[in-house]
């Protein structure tokens, strides 16, 4: 699926909990889009809670300058990092019918989509819990979900994100994040 259209603003909403990397995934995607010449906005939305509280992140990008400065209410793309939010129908509110949802789940995408009644063009599932446990040894949901998002949308080159991960996290941490990114990219199911 090709999301980028001349003059169109593409909006992404991320959903997760504090400490799961919603803000970081949002920022890294924004940086990759900027590296590839897009105009971008990225910003988080969270309350006074700390680790474990609900967090939303927003990414907005376009070939043209962006003059909108609000939260994203009708996203083209939805990324759900926290597996507990995946089955909350309210998380999908506003998602455009021609959009993309990428969620962290081990469930069958068709069954999950039907159960939730999500009406969206592309519904992808990434088993980020399994991938991160196998690669990293702990739960790092954001990176595999980001890989799946890139695969289903084509909004940025995977290589651009790989370079950002290795420069931002030199050494073993960067290498493991690149592995998780690639696994999410390769294993996303629709």
C-alpha positions as CSV (number, residue, x, y, z in Angstrom):
1,X,0.0,0.0,0.0
2,X,1.3,3.4,-0.9
3,X,0.1,6.1,1.5
4,X,2.0,9.1,0.3
5,X,0.1,11.3,-2.2
6,X,1.2,14.8,-3.4
7,X,-0.2,17.5,-1.2
8,X,-1.8,15.1,1.2
9,X,-1.1,15.1,4.9
10,X,-0.8,11.6,6.4
11,X,-1.6,11.3,10.1
12,X,-0.6,8.5,12.4
13,X,-1.8,7.8,15.9
14,X,0.2,5.6,18.3
15,X,-1.4,4.0,21.3
16,X,0.4,2.4,24.2
17,X,1.4,2.8,27.8
18,X,4.2,4.8,29.4
19,X,7.5,2.9,29.2
20,X,6.6,1.0,26.1
21,X,8.4,3.3,23.6
22,X,5.4,5.1,22.0
23,X,7.2,8.4,22.2
24,X,10.5,6.9,20.9
25,X,8.8,5.1,18.0
26,X,6.9,8.2,17.1
27,X,10.2,10.3,17.1
28,X,12.2,7.8,15.2
29,X,9.6,7.5,12.5
30,X,9.4,11.3,12.3
31,X,13.2,11.5,12.0
32,X,13.2,8.9,9.2
33,X,10.5,10.7,7.3
34,X,12.4,14.0,7.7
35,X,15.6,12.2,6.4
36,X,13.6,11.3,3.3
37,X,12.6,14.9,2.7
38,X,9.1,15.0,4.2
39,X,7.7,17.8,6.3
40,X,6.9,16.3,9.7
41,X,5.3,16.9,13.1
42,X,5.6,14.4,16.0
43,X,4.3,14.9,19.5
44,X,3.1,12.9,22.5
45,X,-0.1,13.1,24.5
46,X,-0.1,11.8,28.1
47,X,-1.4,12.7,31.5
48,X,0.4,13.1,34.8
49,X,0.8,9.3,35.1
50,X,4.3,7.8,34.8
51,X,5.2,4.3,33.6
52,X,2.1,2.3,32.8
53,X,-0.2,5.2,32.1
54,X,-1.9,5.6,28.7
55,X,0.2,7.4,26.1
56,X,-0.6,8.5,22.6
57,X,1.8,9.7,20.1
58,X,1.0,11.6,16.9
59,X,3.0,11.7,13.6
60,X,1.9,14.0,10.8
61,X,3.8,14.2,7.5
62,X,3.4,15.6,4.0
63,X,5.4,16.6,0.9
64,X,4.0,20.1,1.5
65,X,4.3,22.4,4.6
66,X,2.0,21.4,7.4
67,X,-0.2,24.1,8.9
68,X,-2.4,21.9,11.2
69,X,-1.4,22.0,14.9
70,X,-3.8,19.7,16.7
71,X,-4.1,16.1,18.0
72,X,-4.8,13.5,15.4
73,X,-8.5,12.6,15.6
74,X,-9.0,10.8,12.3
75,X,-5.7,8.9,11.6
76,X,-4.8,7.4,8.3
77,X,-2.6,4.9,10.2
78,X,-3.0,3.5,13.7
79,X,-0.3,1.7,15.6
80,X,-1.3,-0.1,18.8
81,X,1.8,-1.1,20.8
82,X,0.1,-2.3,24.0
83,X,-1.6,-5.7,23.6
84,X,-4.3,-4.8,26.1
85,X,-5.4,-1.8,24.0
86,X,-5.7,-4.0,20.9
87,X,-9.2,-5.3,21.9
88,X,-10.5,-2.0,23.1
89,X,-12.9,-0.8,20.3
90,X,-12.5,2.8,21.4
91,X,-8.8,2.8,20.3
92,X,-10.0,2.5,16.7
93,X,-12.3,5.5,16.9
94,X,-11.7,7.9,13.9
95,X,-9.5,5.5,11.9
96,X,-10.2,6.2,8.3
97,X,-11.8,3.3,6.3
98,X,-9.1,3.5,3.7
99,X,-6.4,3.5,6.4
100,X,-4.1,1.0,8.1
101,X,-4.1,-0.5,11.6
102,X,-1.0,-2.3,12.9
103,X,-1.4,-3.9,16.3
104,X,0.6,-6.0,18.7
105,X,-1.1,-9.3,19.0
106,X,-0.5,-13.0,18.5
107,X,-4.1,-13.5,17.3
108,X,-5.2,-14.2,13.8
109,X,-5.7,-10.9,12.0
110,X,-9.0,-11.9,10.3
111,X,-10.5,-13.2,13.5
112,X,-9.4,-10.2,15.5
113,X,-10.6,-7.7,12.9
114,X,-14.0,-9.4,12.8
115,X,-14.3,-9.6,16.6
116,X,-13.6,-5.9,16.9
117,X,-15.7,-4.9,13.9
118,X,-12.8,-2.7,12.6
119,X,-13.6,-1.4,9.2
120,X,-10.2,-0.4,7.7
121,X,-8.6,-1.2,4.4
122,X,-5.5,-2.9,5.9
123,X,-5.4,-4.6,9.4
124,X,-2.0,-6.0,10.3
125,X,-0.9,-8.0,13.4
126,X,2.7,-8.2,14.7
127,X,3.5,-10.6,17.5
128,X,5.8,-8.0,19.0
129,X,5.8,-9.7,22.4
130,X,7.2,-13.0,20.9
131,X,9.6,-11.2,18.6
132,X,11.1,-9.0,21.3
133,X,11.4,-11.8,23.8
134,X,13.2,-14.0,21.2
135,X,15.5,-11.2,20.0
136,X,16.0,-8.9,23.0
137,X,15.2,-11.2,25.9
138,X,12.5,-8.8,27.3
139,X,9.4,-7.0,26.0
140,X,10.1,-4.2,23.6
141,X,6.9,-3.8,21.7
142,X,7.5,-0.6,19.8
143,X,10.2,-1.7,17.4
144,X,8.5,-4.8,15.9
145,X,5.3,-2.8,15.5
146,X,7.2,0.0,13.7
147,X,8.6,-2.6,11.4
148,X,5.1,-3.9,10.6
149,X,3.9,-0.4,10.0
150,X,6.7,0.3,7.5
151,X,5.9,-2.9,5.6
152,X,2.2,-2.3,5.3
153,X,2.4,1.4,4.5
154,X,5.6,1.9,2.6
155,X,5.9,5.5,4.0
156,X,9.6,5.2,4.7
157,X,12.5,3.0,3.7
158,X,13.4,0.3,6.2
159,X,17.1,1.1,5.6
160,X,16.5,4.7,6.8
161,X,15.1,3.4,10.1
162,X,17.9,0.9,10.4
163,X,20.5,3.7,10.1
164,X,18.7,5.7,12.7
165,X,18.5,2.9,15.2
166,X,22.2,2.1,14.9
167,X,23.2,5.7,15.2
168,X,20.9,6.4,18.1
169,X,21.7,3.2,19.9
170,X,25.3,2.2,19.1
171,X,26.5,-1.4,19.7
172,X,24.4,-4.4,20.8
173,X,21.2,-2.4,21.6
174,X,21.1,-0.9,18.1
175,X,21.8,-4.3,16.5
176,X,19.1,-6.0,18.4
177,X,16.6,-3.2,17.6
178,X,17.4,-3.5,13.9
179,X,16.7,-7.3,14.2
180,X,13.4,-6.7,15.9
181,X,12.5,-4.0,13.3
182,X,13.3,-6.4,10.4
183,X,11.3,-9.3,12.1
184,X,8.3,-7.0,12.5
185,X,8.6,-6.0,8.9
186,X,8.9,-9.6,7.7
187,X,6.3,-11.2,10.0
188,X,3.4,-8.8,10.0
189,X,0.3,-10.7,9.1
190,X,-2.9,-9.3,7.4
